Amino acid sequence: IVEQELHKLYTLVYVLNKDKTKILLGLKKRGFGKGRWNGFGGKVEKGETIEQGALRELKEESNLDAKNLEKKGVIYFKFEGDPVIMDVHLYTTTDVSGDLIETDEMLPKWYNVSDLPYSSMWPDDPIWHPWFFEGKIFTVKFFFKADLETITGYKHKFASSV
Ligand SMILES: Nc1nc(SCCc2ccccc2)c2[nH]cnc2n1
């Protein structure tokens, strides 16, 4: 029998300053990824596009409105024992308005891109961040153990620049 893969859509938005020396991260205060610094994002809901979901999550979690989002790729996460693959659609923006606030989801903080708190971030981040900061557009799939900590493998592709 052909086993169908189950996918669930998510977004992840990174706000950078104009000269891309600083990046806005949020410390997740509850739920999935609690205790880790990350971009802003979450589930894409019924009736919204992926991009609308990204804008909504950024607003809900930081109070920032992004004028436009730049698509950087998709990161797929497969966790051992869980049939559902997470499709995390990755965006950046340098064009935001609104007053940054702490929400019950996220504690925001600006970091120098050269000095990110990787020991308190997801273990895959240092693997794909270099591609991301080099402006590459990529897809990458990570295989995790059920501990949400151990990466057993990954494979990636770069989008053709054409
Ligand atoms: N950087 C990063 N982000 C995520 S989830 C981001 C999307 C999300 C999903 C659910 C709630 C809020 C946000 C990761 N998962 C496994 N490694 C990971 N790395």
The ligand as a Gaussian input file, in Angstrom:
#p B3LYP/6-31G(d) Opt

LIG

0 1
 N       14.076000      27.282000      14.232000
 C       13.310000      26.167000      14.417000
 N       11.976000      26.301000      14.537000
 C       11.204000      25.224000      14.734000
 S        9.491000      25.345000      14.870000
 C        9.145000      26.918000      14.088000
 C        7.709000      27.026000      13.701000
 C        6.795000      26.933000      14.881000
 C        6.045000      25.775000      15.059000
 C        5.195000      25.668000      16.147000
 C        5.073000      26.735000      17.045000
 C        5.818000      27.890000      16.852000
 C        6.689000      28.001000      15.769000
 C       11.802000      23.953000      14.839000
 N       11.304000      22.705000      15.055000
 C       12.372000      21.887000      15.049000
 N       13.516000      22.565000      14.841000
 C       13.185000      23.872000      14.700000
 N       13.943000      24.962000      14.479000

